[in-house]
Amino acid sequence: MSSLAAAFAALTLAASAQGDPFAMRVGAAALDDACGGLSAGERAALESGLAQSRREHLRRGVGGSDLIGWEARVRDDAAAIPCGSEQAEAVFATIRTAYRAWLAQPGADYPGPRRSWTVDRLAGEDRPWSVRQETTDARFGLAMTGNQATALLAGRSDTPPASAALVIRDTARAPRPVDATAGGLLPPPGGEPLAAWGPPSGREARWWANGSHPGSASAYAPEGEGRAYAFAFPATALEALAELEPREAARIDLHARDGTRIGSVWMEAGLLRSALDFASAGEPAASR
C-alpha cells in the first residue's frame, strides 16, 4: 500500500473506496483547504488528477450525483484529521513526491476507452506535436507552429479538403452525452465505433478551422500515401473537446471548395483535459 493510501486507511470510507485515486485526491484537496500544505503547482496537479479520476468514474457509469455524495463524505472524513498531524503530513509528503516525479516526465500517454492522447513536453521544430491523438491518416491536437502552440488537424488524402469543422456535443442543448446505440442494441452510425457517443444530431456545436496552416503540412501529417493537409482551429475548440466526458467523440468534417462534405475524421475526447494540463506544467527535468 502506498504511503498516501496508508494515510487515508484510518478514514471512515466505505470499503469500496479504500485506495481509490478519486477518494484519496478528494481527501488531499480537503486537507489542503483546511491546512494549506501544498504549493500552487502541487495543488494544480492534484486538481488535474482529481478531474481525471472523476471522468474515469463517469466513464465507468458512476452517476454524477453519486460522485457528489461520495466527495462530500470523503471531505467530512478528511476534516477530522488535525493539521500538523502525522497523517496530514504523510499525505502532503506523498503529494509533493508525486508532483516532482510528474514534473520530471518528458512525456506520457493518456489512454481513453478506444484511443490515447500522447504528450511530448519536449516538442519543438523536429517533433512539433505537443499533444496529439492519431488515426491511420490524421492527427489532431496541439502542435508547435513557429513559436506558438496551435490547435491543429493534419492528415493525408487523395483529395485534400479545402476547409474543416470540428463538431461536438452542444453542452447547452444536450447537458448529457447521448448513446446512439441505445446501450449496444443498435450499430454505431456509419459503422464508426466512436460515433456511438458522437455529437447528437440537432444538438451540435461547430468550430470552423481558421484556415489552412501556412507551413508545411507534411511536417505534421502522418507518413503515408496521399497529399498532406493541415488546418488550424481556435484554441477554444480544443478546450471545448477537453470538457467532454472521456467516452465522447468529436467529428471533424472535411469539406471541398463548394462546401460539400467529402469525409470525416473521428477523435475521442478521452483524457484530453489531463493531457493538456500535463503539457502546460513546468519544464520537464530532461530539458533543463
Long-range contacts (C-beta under 8 A, 24 or more apart in sequence): 2-94, 3-90, 3-93, 3-94, 4-28, 4-90, 4-91, 4-94, 4-95, 4-98, 6-90, 7-87, 7-90, 7-91, 7-94, 8-91, 10-87, 11-74, 11-77, 11-78, 11-80, 11-81, 12-77, 13-73, 13-74, 13-77, 14-73, 17-70, 17-74, 20-53, 21-49, 21-53, 22-50, 22-53, 22-54, 22-56, 22-57, 22-67, 22-70, 22-71, 23-70, 23-74, 25-49, 25-50, 25-53, 26-50, 26-70, 26-71, 26-74, 26-75, 26-78, 27-74, 27-75, 27-77, 27-78, 27-91, 28-78, 28-91, 28-92, 28-95, 30-74, 30-75, 30-78, 30-79, 31-78, 31-81, 31-83, 31-88, 31-91, 31-92, 32-92, 34-78, 34-79, 34-83, 35-83, 35-84, 35-88, 35-92, 37-83, 37-88, 37-89, 37-91, 37-92, 38-92, 38-95, 38-96, 41-99, 41-103, 41-281, 41-282, 42-95, 42-96, 42-99, 44-277, 44-281, 45-98, 45-99, 45-102, 45-103, 45-277, 45-281, 46-95, 46-99, 48-273, 48-274, 48-277, 48-278, 49-274, 51-273, 51-274, 52-271, 52-273, 52-274, 55-245, 55-246, 55-271, 55-273, 56-246, 58-245, 58-246, 59-113, 59-245, 59-246, 59-247, 102-278, 102-281, 103-281, 103-282, 103-283, 103-284, 103-285, 104-284, 104-285, 104-286, 105-278, 105-284, 106-284, 106-285, 106-286, 106-287, 107-284, 108-275, 108-278, 110-270, 110-271, 110-272, 110-274, 110-275, 110-278, 111-270, 111-271, 112-246, 112-247, 112-268, 112-269, 112-270, 112-271, 113-246, 113-247, 113-268, 113-270, 114-193, 114-194, 114-268, 115-194, 115-267, 115-268, 115-270, 116-270, 117-141, 117-270, 117-271, 117-272, 117-275, 118-275, 119-275, 119-278, 119-279, 121-278, 121-279, 121-281, 121-283, 121-284, 121-287, 122-284, 122-286, 122-287, 128-219, 128-220, 129-220, 130-279, 131-272, 131-275, 131-276, 131-279, 133-267, 133-268, 133-270, 133-272, 134-222, 135-265, 135-266, 135-267, 136-222, 136-224, 137-222, 137-224, 137-226, 138-221, 138-222, 138-252, 138-265, 139-220, 139-221, 139-222, 140-252, 140-265, 140-267, 141-238, 142-238, 142-276, 142-279, 143-220, 145-213, 145-215, 145-232, 146-215, 150-213, 150-232, 150-233, 151-232, 151-233, 151-234, 151-235, 151-237, 151-238, 152-213, 152-220, 152-230, 152-231, 152-232, 152-233, 153-209, 153-230, 153-231, 153-233, 153-252, 153-265, 154-213, 154-217, 154-220, 154-221, 154-222, 154-228, 154-229, 154-230, 154-231, 155-221, 155-222, 155-228, 155-229, 155-230, 155-265, 156-221, 156-222, 156-224, 156-225, 156-226, 156-227, 156-228, 156-229, 157-226, 157-227, 157-229, 157-254, 157-263, 158-225, 158-226, 158-227, 159-256, 159-262, 160-226, 160-227, 160-228, 160-229, 161-229, 161-231, 161-254, 161-255, 161-256, 161-262, 161-263, 162-255, 162-256, 162-257, 163-208, 163-209, 163-211, 163-231, 163-254, 163-255, 164-208, 164-209, 164-231, 164-233, 164-252, 164-253, 164-254, 164-255, 165-206, 165-207, 165-208, 165-209, 165-252, 165-253, 165-255, 166-206, 166-207, 166-209, 166-233, 166-237, 166-241, 166-250, 166-251, 166-252, 167-199, 167-204, 167-205, 167-206, 167-250, 167-251, 167-252, 167-253, 168-199, 168-204, 168-205, 168-240, 168-241, 168-244, 168-248, 168-250, 168-251, 168-269, 169-198, 169-199, 169-200, 169-203, 169-204, 169-205, 169-244, 169-248, 170-199, 170-203, 170-204, 170-205, 171-205, 171-243, 171-244, 173-203, 174-200, 174-203, 177-244, 177-245, 177-247, 177-248, 178-203, 192-266, 194-249, 194-266, 194-267, 194-268, 195-249, 195-251, 195-266, 196-249, 197-245, 197-247, 197-248, 197-249, 198-248, 198-249, 198-250, 198-251, 198-266, 199-250, 199-251, 205-240, 207-233, 207-234, 207-236, 207-237, 207-240, 209-233, 210-234, 238-272, 238-276, 241-267, 241-269, 241-272, 242-269, 242-272, 242-273, 242-276, 243-273, 244-269, 245-269, 246-270, 246-271
